[in-house]
Amino acid sequence: MIATITGENQYARSRALHAAIQSFVEAEGDLALERLDGEDAEFVRIQEALTSLPFLANKKMVVLSSPSKNKTFVEQFEGLLQQVPDTTDLVLYEPKFDKRSSLYKFLKKSSDFQEFSDLDLPALTRWLVAEAENFGATLEQPEARFLIERVGQNQQLLASEVEKLSLVGGQISRQQITELTEATPQSSIFQLLDAALAGRAKQALQMYDEQRAMKVEPQQIIGMFAWQLHIMALLKTAGDRPADQVARQAKISPYVAGKTASLVRNMTLGRLVQILDELLDIDRRSKREALDLDDALRLFILDLGQ
């Protein structure tokens, strides 16, 4: 058997690999498992592992990570894979294929192919609700979305947080999420921008002060503002194209794109360009003069609501 595990969703990808290995080891034992890294292993070593018969076992499993990083493997994969005996389960674990490559096209057609994409907000919310249920707790969709907005869309982090929240037992509330989890800086910056653009200046400035109290430096905040404004510009210039389509083309998270779409819905492109210019001016001035960045960024936040 030849299986391929790939895709940009690192959490789902690693879970699939873990499940495949666990199932095999339970049946054949861990001595029948061999792991190789395509970036480091010599092709001769890969060839020997894939074509040799198992030792003191009925079957063996070979996990080859990053096969596309091995130039010789990429050149000779088709002939080599035809030599893999039925007694070997081969798992090709590749974070990101070049989808134009012959290797990708061959494996998609000729192997047990699993490709894991990042989840959009509705799918991520459903997954989080189910994950809480697996831990014996109840998480409603509004609270699941609140948790995502608070800590971000990293599934590994979300799984860890919902496991921690489930220890309390029963239904997970918004208050528990606020008390037991820590908001990520990027998530807070989105909320800060949302408040500032809606004219809630006091709330936005309070969020800025909270970031500074957590030792997030002004230059880091400028970088996070720039990243968020870049996403906003991509969505604004995309016209009527759906956010998930823009996300695929720009190679950004569909969750981030969907969430950011609400910020630009009622904003003109001219206003967005003006905001970007103001932030760029602050960044440039900070590099050539003694500028109080805290004051400059607070004024910038106040101007966002004008």
Secondary structure as UniProt FT lines:
FT   STRAND          2..6
FT   HELIX           10..28
FT   HELIX           30..32
FT   STRAND          33..37
FT   TURN            38..40
FT   HELIX           43..51
FT   STRAND          60..65
FT   HELIX           67..69
FT   HELIX           71..82
FT   TURN            86..87
FT   STRAND          88..94
FT   TURN            99..100
FT   HELIX           102..110
FT   STRAND          112..115
FT   HELIX           121..134
FT   TURN            135..136
FT   HELIX           141..151
FT   HELIX           155..166
FT   TURN            167..168
FT   HELIX           174..180
FT   HELIX           185..197
FT   TURN            198..199
FT   HELIX           201..213
FT   TURN            214..215
FT   HELIX           218..237
FT   TURN            238..240
FT   HELIX           243..250
FT   HELIX           254..264
FT   TURN            265..266
FT   HELIX           269..288
FT   HELIX           293..304
//
